[in-house]
Amino acid sequence: KKYLESKGLFPEYYADLLSDYKDVISSQEVVKLTGYAKTTINNWCGKGRLKHFIKHNTYYIPKVFLIEFFCSTYFRSIIRKTSWHIQTINEFHHLIQKKQCK
């Protein structure tokens, strides 16, 4: 229920988090950012879960699609999350709690 109440803030949170990144991010940059293995990122792209384009045998992900993916049910439902993934969820919930207390 808390997620449903704050659904509109989730994309905003990730947009803020990625504000220093370029508009298009390579799969290797996503690896560094998230802590997920390159094969995992490539699988997400290859299976169509993460929208991308390919240039010189490298997956490139427009930032808007990365944010969309981070907000997806699939991404949120990953069982074995990286420490970055857990940290961002915890930080987001902490921010929501602070807003609700105001």
Secondary structure in CASP SS format (residue, H / E / C, confidence):
PFRMAT SS
TARGET T0000
AUTHOR 0000-0000-0000
METHOD secondary structure of the structure
MODEL  1
K C 1.00
K H 1.00
Y H 1.00
L H 1.00
E H 1.00
S C 1.00
K C 1.00
G C 1.00
L H 1.00
F H 1.00
P H 1.00
E H 1.00
Y H 1.00
Y H 1.00
A H 1.00
D H 1.00
L H 1.00
L C 1.00
S C 1.00
D C 1.00
Y C 1.00
K C 1.00
D C 1.00
V E 1.00
I E 1.00
S E 1.00
S H 1.00
Q H 1.00
E H 1.00
V H 1.00
V H 1.00
K H 1.00
L H 1.00
T H 1.00
G C 1.00
Y C 1.00
A C 1.00
K H 1.00
T H 1.00
T H 1.00
I H 1.00
N H 1.00
N H 1.00
W H 1.00
C H 1.00
G H 1.00
K C 1.00
G C 1.00
R C 1.00
L C 1.00
K C 1.00
H C 1.00
F E 1.00
I E 1.00
K E 1.00
H C 1.00
N C 1.00
T E 1.00
Y E 1.00
Y E 1.00
I E 1.00
P E 1.00
K H 1.00
V H 1.00
F H 1.00
L H 1.00
I H 1.00
E H 1.00
F H 1.00
F H 1.00
C C 1.00
S C 1.00
T H 1.00
Y H 1.00
F H 1.00
R H 1.00
S C 1.00
I C 1.00
I C 1.00
R C 1.00
K C 1.00
T C 1.00
S H 1.00
W H 1.00
H H 1.00
I H 1.00
Q H 1.00
T H 1.00
I H 1.00
N H 1.00
E H 1.00
F H 1.00
H H 1.00
H H 1.00
L H 1.00
I H 1.00
Q H 1.00
K H 1.00
K H 1.00
Q H 1.00
C H 1.00
K C 1.00
END
